[in-house]
Amino acid sequence: MKSIIFIAPPAAGKGTQSKKISEKYHMPHISTGDLLREASKGNTELDLKIKQLMESGSLIPDEIVLELLKERLLQDDCKNGYIFDGFPRNVSQAKTYDQMLEEMKFDHGIVIYLDVPKELCKKRILGRRLCPNCGAIYNNLITGMESKVENQCDRCGHKLETRNDDNETTFETRYQTYLENTLPLLDYYKRLGMLYHVDSTKSTEEVFQSIIEILERGVSHD
Ligand code: AMP
């Protein structure tokens, strides 16, 4: 299976879809947001800087992200493809990544754009609840995505949490960062003939089916 890059505004569903693809095709799900959240747990100056940048909704400097990513790609499970959730976030990261692929002799894979209007992204951000124990994702504001018991994980019973950067102020910065830095990637990948479009306003299952069509038949319908 080819590697997948998702380009999407905040809370367009890239985390949810990455998990589902990872389970179906047994490919590793690599979230740079998760790698950075993990890396920022310490107390060094760098850890605190990462934490503060993430909480403000700004991007982390490319060198830090690329270093973490390179380490991850060298692990054995990445040899037959992987799913990128949150990388690349700008054209400069995409260019460096292209060079890394050449060096590692990895395939370039495909790019899927999850298209969602701003207002829906906001609703998804403000309602998002995560299980820190098993990684399940819920949403209080979206019918069908709520947990059965408020603030409790259906799968493992753990108390649900809200991400530090899932609030209204940070959302505006993250969305602006997306428009300025990440959206230009659509042109970059379109020119390389790698881009597929998916309407991600639909239900999780419908979006997942559209992605499967792309992966298995190389077509997108919307
Ligand atoms: P995410 O979990 O993808 O929503 O990312 C959360 C935050 O992590 C972002 O708002 C950025 O601060 C940081 N981040 C994640 N991926 C990247 C990346 N590829 N480049 C720079 N910063 C990133």
Boltz pocket constraint, residues with backbone or C-beta under 6 A from the ligand:
constraints:
  - pocket:
      binder: B
      contacts: [[A, 10], [A, 31], [A, 32], [A, 33], [A, 34], [A, 36], [A, 53], [A, 54], [A, 55], [A, 57], [A, 58], [A, 59], [A, 60], [A, 61], [A, 65], [A, 85], [A, 86], [A, 87], [A, 88], [A, 89], [A, 93], [A, 165], [A, 174]]
      max_distance: 6.0
